[in-house]
């Protein structure tokens, strides 16, 4: 589904030459879909430098626009020059938000300066919402005993460290299930073991 969104970007935003979609997983950023090899390269160069519009959108949960990379003064570690060397002049990076939390970014690249107008921003917002909706729920099941449920500190990967926790009790085992979207919920009281089935 993510790949379909990346492929759709070129039709939805005519100014965009290509599109890449970034997700943050377990503290690492990866390109999960791209319209072509150029988009993947442009994304990955930012990961290597640990700077750029894509990562800024992810870290700040804000839309980041670079209207002309040939005169850009941000990201001084060299990303603008690398992008220009590949024929890219404009970038529009929109954060993928799940329940208000940034989990990635949708990155549109254009070969002309000042390529992204108001219509492009609105189309990008729709694409970003569509991409965020395709992110599957993250489920982590941790078996614990009923007696120890209140004392358990659930150790989860960073991507779901603040995920809600739902406690289910089949038979005598309790399972903690962490799912996206993130929002802090934790068990606050012990659960008595369920009554045996008659």
Buried (B, 14 or more C-beta within 10 A) or exposed (E): EBEEBBBBBBEBBEBBBBBBBBBBBEEEBBBBBBBBEBBBBBBBBBBEBEBBBBBBBBEEBEBBBBBBBEEBEEBEEEBBEBBBEEEBBBBBBBBBBBEEBBBBBBBBBBBEEEBBEEEBBEBBEEBBBBBBEBBEEBEBEBEBEBEEBEEBEBEBEEBBEBBBBEBEBEEEEBBBBBBBBBEEEEBEEEEEEEEEEE
